[in-house]
Amino acid sequence: MTIEHHPEEATLAAYAAGRLDLGQRVALATHLAACPRCREWTRAMESVGGAFVEDGPPSAMAEDALDRAFARLDAPAPPPLARPRETPEAPRELPGFVRRYAFGPWRTVAPRVQMRPILLPEDGPTRVFLLKSAPNMRLLQHEHSGLEMTCVLQGGFRHEGGHFGPGDFDFGDDSVSHQPQVDPGEACLCLVAMQGDLRWKGFWGALARPFVRL
Ligand SMILES: [Zn+2]
């Protein structure tokens, strides 16, 4: 796996300082699970910023649970009985800490495009879902009203910002409007963390819009 696209350092710093909401942290931790370079950078930041984090408000149990889950990525496995069960049929491309969340059903949101919500244990401004597209698809032109983080788990796509394959991280905000082209030969599976509404354009967009809300 050759990772070419990483989160910006400001985003990694916000993660290390505990300033991201749970949905965004899931997206960042998914990239970190695949990327030794960003993992090392984030660990260094965490050791510098530890005092800041300790002075902050007490974190919710679920966020703390995610921290501990992430800390286990490199740690020896805990005893089997202490381990939450993974969701059956959760894609094996996902890191283990994501597989332990509950998942909603797959839904078709556009021809040959499906999404599956990941049900986080707390409400927040960021929704997280899996997006799966058939090979060669040109996804709907869309723009969004908030931040969007995309982690490629399998396959790949290309848009104006370059090519994105497994492990790559794509960050979009409301200044971005793009139409990704999925690679030929293999379905593309991504984990997406999104704030705000996805605004699909065009006819299919109008049809898909009611299904995109989680
Ligand atoms: Zn990285």
Residues whose N, C-alpha, C, O or C-beta is under 5 A from the ligand:
A	BS01	ZN	H6 C35 C38
